[in-house]
Amino acid sequence: MPLDLSRAEARRLALAAQGFSNRSKAATPLAVRRLIERLGVVQIDSVNALVRSHYLPLFSRLGDYPMDWLDLQAWSSGRQRSLFEYWGHEASLLPMQLYPLLRWRMRRAAAGQGIYKEMAQFGREQQPLIRQVLQCVREQGALGAGSLSKRAERAGPWWDWSAEKHALEWLFAAGEVTVAGRRGFERLYDLPERVLPHRILEQAEPDEAAAQRQLLLHAAAALGVASEQDLRDYFRLDAADTRLRLAELAEAGELQAVRVEGWRQTAWCRGEPKVPRGLKPTALLSPFDSLIWARERTERLFDFRYRLEIYTPAHKRVYGYYVLPFMHDGQLVARVDLRAERAKGVLAVHAVHEEEMGLSETALLELAGQLRALANWLGLQHVQLNCRKAEGQRLNALLQTGTV
């Protein structure tokens, strides 16, 4: 019979699996590497209203750390490089050891499967251009799309890519080029054999089924407790593949079925769940943090409905443009609309929205401390409250007293 878990137990399992702790130790480069290996995937996003999103999950779990540590592990050319870019959960940074587990996805992409229809069509119709672009990469080394474009005018948004950019992205999806580094936020593409360790490229590649099982097991470990949909979404696997692999893993005893209070779906754990006690982390969370990126799962675990409003017209926004959930004692208790005004040296707090349970004085004090720590980490001198709501004024009073 499946084991029974309360919602609180499921939440603590998820927090522990995601690398949250009642932190006390200082961050180290090794801690950064181990955390990303534990998560398996860190989503990349271009929005820079506060800081690029891939830096934030590490800050949420480890506290203050130099962003260069992540840059070196993601884009250096030396032995410190331990990550690669690919389509994991959207555009992502992933531990190097997962590269062989995604080769099947690259082959499918080359065959026009598992990618956008427009990209698949481009791959079918533009092979001469694709091969020409690949030859340029072979001859010239790491290149950005701007170096190859023959367009006289500058490209617009992402859907206005040049043909050469489309070719590079097709080659990237197919695994024929990889990201060697970034210039600003622009990808620089090169051949995998000039970027990735030979031991990774020469490693025996598992077949599709075995690779998918390993990805599901990694997702199960990173999520702690998860529905089939949660497991599938973590590395963006197909529904049909996931159902088959999940049945195989359950039959082999590698995944354990459990029941979670309030969940309609069967849940799964990797082995018998060991629920941690006394786990009550406090953190500000990126909108793209793997703890909350699956919005329906976030509602099941935290009773917290969260939607990104970046692309919502300003007059229709409910909470703000770039809103970070605030977690206190392992519960999501508020939302904070933040902006880094770098020219002014200011972390601007445009809005504070408390949840129905309210912000206790302790939670408010912790939030003030988190905002101070975030500002320091970003090299900003001041936290500026622009929120006229009662909770914003209470928070401002704490910040002005200098007690945090």
C-alpha positions in Angstrom: 0.0 0.0 0.0 1.2 3.6 -0.7 2.5 5.6 2.2 0.6 8.6 3.3 2.1 12.1 3.6 0.6 15.3 5.0 0.9 18.4 2.9 3.4 19.8 5.5 5.5 16.6 5.2 5.5 16.8 1.4 6.5 20.4 1.6 9.5 19.7 3.8 10.5 16.8 1.5 10.5 19.2 -1.4 12.4 21.9 0.4 15.1 19.5 1.5 15.4 17.9 -1.9 15.7 21.3 -3.5 18.7 22.1 -1.3 17.1 24.5 1.2 18.4 24.4 4.7 18.5 26.5 7.8 21.8 27.8 6.4 24.7 28.8 8.6 27.8 27.9 6.6 29.5 30.4 4.2 29.1 29.5 0.5 32.1 28.0 -1.4 32.7 27.2 -5.1 32.3 23.5 -4.2 29.0 24.2 -2.6 27.8 26.0 -5.7 28.8 23.0 -7.9 27.2 20.4 -5.6 24.0 22.4 -5.4 23.6 22.5 -9.1 24.4 18.8 -9.4 21.7 18.2 -6.8 19.1 20.3 -8.7 20.2 18.9 -12.1 19.0 22.0 -14.0 19.1 25.8 -13.5 16.8 27.8 -15.8 18.3 30.7 -17.7 16.2 33.8 -18.5 17.1 37.1 -20.2 15.1 39.4 -18.0 17.6 41.6 -16.0 15.2 43.8 -14.0 16.9 42.5 -10.8 19.7 40.1 -11.8 19.8 37.3 -14.4 17.6 34.6 -13.0 20.2 31.8 -13.1 22.2 33.5 -10.3 19.2 33.8 -7.9 18.5 30.2 -6.9 22.1 29.9 -5.6 21.7 33.1 -3.5 18.3 31.8 -2.2 19.9 28.6 -0.9 23.5 29.6 -0.1 23.4 33.3 0.6 26.0 35.8 -0.6 28.4 34.3 -3.1 30.5 35.9 -6.0 28.6 35.4 -9.3 31.9 34.8 -11.0 31.9 31.3 -9.3 28.9 30.4 -11.5 30.3 32.1 -14.6 33.5 30.0 -14.3 31.6 26.8 -13.9 29.3 27.6 -16.8 31.5 29.4 -19.4 35.1 29.1 -18.6 37.5 27.3 -20.9 39.5 25.6 -18.1 39.1 22.7 -15.7 36.7 24.7 -13.5 34.0 24.3 -16.1 31.4 21.8 -14.8 28.2 22.9 -16.6 26.9 23.1 -20.1 24.0 24.9 -21.7 21.1 23.0 -23.4 17.3 22.6 -23.4 16.8 21.0 -20.0 13.8 22.9 -18.5 13.7 25.6 -21.1 17.1 27.1 -21.7 19.2 25.8 -18.9 22.5 25.2 -17.2 23.1 21.5 -16.5 25.8 19.5 -14.8 28.3 18.1 -17.3 27.5 14.5 -16.3 24.0 14.9 -17.7 25.2 15.6 -21.3 25.1 11.9 -22.4 21.6 11.6 -21.0 20.4 14.3 -23.5 22.0 13.1 -26.6 18.7 11.3 -27.6 17.0 14.7 -27.4 19.7 16.2 -29.8 19.1 13.4 -32.3 15.3 13.9 -32.2 15.9 17.6 -32.7 18.1 16.9 -35.8 15.2 14.8 -37.1 12.7 17.6 -36.6 11.1 16.1 -33.4 10.6 17.8 -30.1 11.4 21.3 -31.3 9.2 24.1 -32.5 7.5 23.5 -35.9 9.1 26.6 -37.4 12.5 25.4 -36.3 11.9 21.9 -37.7 10.7 23.4 -41.0 13.8 25.6 -41.1 16.0 22.5 -40.6 14.3 20.7 -43.5 14.4 23.6 -45.9 17.7 25.4 -45.0 20.3 22.6 -44.8 22.7 24.4 -47.3 22.7 27.5 -45.0 23.0 25.4 -41.9 26.0 23.6 -43.3 27.6 26.9 -44.3 27.1 28.3 -40.8 28.6 25.1 -39.3 31.6 25.5 -41.5 32.1 29.1 -40.4 32.1 27.9 -36.8 34.7 25.1 -37.6 37.0 27.7 -39.2 36.6 30.7 -37.0 35.9 29.2 -33.5 33.4 30.6 -31.0 30.9 32.9 -32.8 27.9 34.9 -32.0 25.0 35.2 -34.4 25.8 38.9 -35.0 29.1 37.9 -36.4 27.4 35.9 -39.2 24.3 37.8 -40.0 24.2 39.4 -43.4 21.2 41.6 -42.5 21.8 45.3 -42.9 19.4 46.2 -40.1 19.6 45.0 -36.5 17.4 42.1 -35.5 14.4 42.8 -33.3 12.9 40.5 -30.7 13.7 36.8 -30.6 11.1 36.0 -33.3 12.9 38.4 -35.6 16.1 36.3 -35.7 18.3 36.4 -38.7 18.6 33.3 -40.9 22.1 32.7 -39.5 20.8 32.9 -35.9 18.1 30.3 -36.8 20.8 28.1 -38.2 22.9 28.4 -35.1 19.9 27.6 -32.9 19.1 24.6 -35.0 22.7 23.3 -34.8 22.6 23.9 -31.0 19.3 21.9 -30.6 20.8 19.1 -32.7 24.0 19.0 -30.6 26.3 20.0 -33.5 27.4 23.1 -31.7 27.3 24.1 -28.1 27.6 27.3 -26.1 31.3 28.1 -25.5 30.6 31.3 -23.6 28.6 34.5 -23.5 29.4 38.0 -24.6 27.1 40.0 -22.4 24.1 37.8 -22.7 24.8 36.8 -26.4 25.6 33.1 -26.8 28.9 32.2 -28.5 28.7 28.9 -30.3 31.5 26.4 -31.0 32.0 22.8 -31.7 31.4 20.5 -28.7 34.8 18.9 -29.0 36.4 22.3 -28.5 34.3 23.1 -25.4 33.2 20.0 -23.5 35.6 17.5 -21.8 36.6 14.6 -24.0 35.7 12.2 -21.2 32.1 13.4 -21.5 32.0 13.2 -25.3 33.6 9.8 -25.3 31.3 8.4 -22.6 29.1 5.5 -23.6 25.7 6.8 -24.5 22.7 5.1 -22.9 19.7 4.3 -25.2 16.7 6.6 -25.1 14.7 4.5 -22.5 17.7 4.2 -20.1 18.5 8.0 -20.4 14.9 8.9 -19.8 14.7 6.7 -16.7 17.9 8.4 -15.4 16.4 11.8 -16.0 13.2 10.8 -14.2 15.2 9.5 -11.2 17.2 12.7 -11.1 13.9 14.7 -11.2 12.5 12.6 -8.4 15.5 13.1 -6.2 15.5 16.9 -6.9 11.8 17.2 -6.2 11.5 15.0 -3.1 7.9 14.0 -3.8 6.3 14.5 -7.2 3.3 13.7 -9.4 3.9 12.2 -12.9 3.3 15.7 -14.3 5.9 17.1 -12.0 8.5 14.5 -12.9 7.8 15.0 -16.6 8.0 18.8 -16.5 11.4 18.9 -14.7 13.4 18.0 -17.8 10.5 18.6 -20.2 10.0 15.0 -21.2 7.1 13.8 -23.4 4.0 12.4 -21.7 4.1 9.1 -23.6 7.8 8.5 -22.8 7.2 9.4 -19.1 4.3 7.0 -18.7 6.4 4.1 -20.0 9.5 5.0 -18.1 7.6 5.6 -14.9 5.9 2.2 -15.1 9.4 0.6 -15.6 10.9 2.4 -12.6 7.9 1.5 -10.4 8.1 -2.1 -11.4 11.9 -2.1 -10.7 11.2 -0.6 -7.2 13.2 2.5 -8.0 10.3 4.8 -7.4 7.8 4.4 -4.5 4.2 5.4 -4.8 2.8 7.7 -2.0 -0.4 9.5 -1.2 -0.2 13.2 -0.4 -2.9 15.0 1.5 -5.0 17.1 -0.9 -3.4 15.7 -4.1 -5.7 14.1 -6.6 -2.6 12.5 -8.4 -0.5 9.6 -7.2 2.8 10.9 -6.0 6.2 9.3 -6.3 9.4 9.3 -4.2 12.8 7.9 -4.9 13.0 5.3 -2.2 11.1 5.5 1.1 10.6 9.1 2.0 12.5 10.4 5.0 10.8 13.6 6.1 13.2 16.1 7.7 12.3 17.8 10.9 12.9 21.4 11.9 13.4 22.6 8.3 12.1 26.2 8.1 14.1 28.1 5.5 13.7 31.8 4.7 14.5 33.1 1.2 13.4 35.3 -1.7 12.8 33.2 -4.8 13.4 33.8 -8.4 10.3 33.5 -10.6 12.2 30.8 -12.4 13.4 28.8 -9.3 12.9 25.1 -9.7 11.0 25.0 -6.4 8.2 27.1 -7.9 8.5 27.0 -11.7 5.6 24.5 -12.0 2.8 26.8 -10.9 0.2 24.0 -10.3 2.6 22.1 -8.1 3.3 25.3 -6.2 -0.4 25.6 -5.4 -0.5 22.0 -4.2 2.6 22.4 -2.0 2.2 25.9 -0.7 -1.4 26.9 -1.4 0.2 29.8 -3.3 -1.1 30.9 -6.8 1.7 32.5 -8.7 1.8 33.8 -12.2 4.5 35.9 -14.0 3.2 39.3 -15.1 6.2 40.5 -17.1 4.2 40.2 -20.4 1.0 41.5 -18.9 0.1 45.1 -19.7 1.0 47.3 -16.8 -2.6 48.4 -16.1 -3.7 44.7 -15.9 -1.0 43.6 -13.4 -2.1 42.4 -10.0 1.2 42.2 -8.2 3.9 43.8 -10.4 6.5 43.4 -13.2 9.2 41.3 -11.5 7.7 39.7 -8.4 9.7 37.4 -6.1 7.8 35.1 -3.7 9.1 35.5 -0.1 9.4 32.2 1.9 9.5 32.4 5.7 9.7 29.3 7.9 9.2 27.1 4.8 5.9 28.9 3.8 5.3 31.4 1.0 3.9 34.3 2.9 4.4 37.4 0.6 5.3 38.7 -2.8 7.8 41.5 -3.4 8.1 43.5 -6.7 11.8 44.4 -7.0 14.0 46.3 -9.3 17.8 46.9 -9.3 18.3 50.6 -10.2 22.0 50.2 -10.8 22.8 53.8 -11.8 21.4 55.0 -8.4 22.8 52.1 -6.4 19.3 51.3 -5.2 17.3 48.1 -4.7 13.8 49.5 -5.3 10.9 47.7 -3.6 7.8 48.8 -5.7 5.3 46.6 -3.8 4.9 44.2 -0.9 1.9 42.0 -0.9 1.3 39.7 2.1 -0.7 36.5 1.8 -3.9 35.8 3.7 -2.0 34.5 6.7 -0.3 37.9 7.0 3.3 38.9 7.7 4.2 38.5 11.4 6.7 40.9 12.9 9.3 38.1 12.8 8.6 37.5 9.1 8.8 41.2 8.3 12.1 41.5 10.1 13.4 38.5 8.2 12.2 40.1 4.9 14.0 43.3 5.7 17.2 41.3 6.4 16.8 39.4 3.1 16.4 42.7 1.2 19.5 44.1 2.8 21.4 41.0 2.0 20.2 41.0 -1.6 21.2 44.6 -2.0 24.7 44.0 -0.6 25.1 40.9 -2.9 24.1 43.0 -5.9 26.5 45.8 -4.9 23.6 48.3 -4.3 24.0 50.8 -1.4 20.3 51.3 -0.4 17.0 49.6 -0.2 14.3 52.1 -1.3 10.6 51.4 -0.4 8.1 52.7 -2.9 5.2 50.8 -1.5 2.4 52.8 0.2 0.5 49.7 1.5 0.5 49.1 5.2 2.9 46.2 4.9 5.3 48.3 2.9 5.2 51.0 5.5 5.9 48.5 8.3 8.8 47.1 6.3 10.1 50.6 5.7 10.1 51.4 9.4 12.2 48.3 10.1 14.7 49.3 7.4 14.9 52.9 8.6 15.7 51.9 12.2 18.8 50.0 11.1 17.9 46.9 13.1 18.6 44.7 10.1 
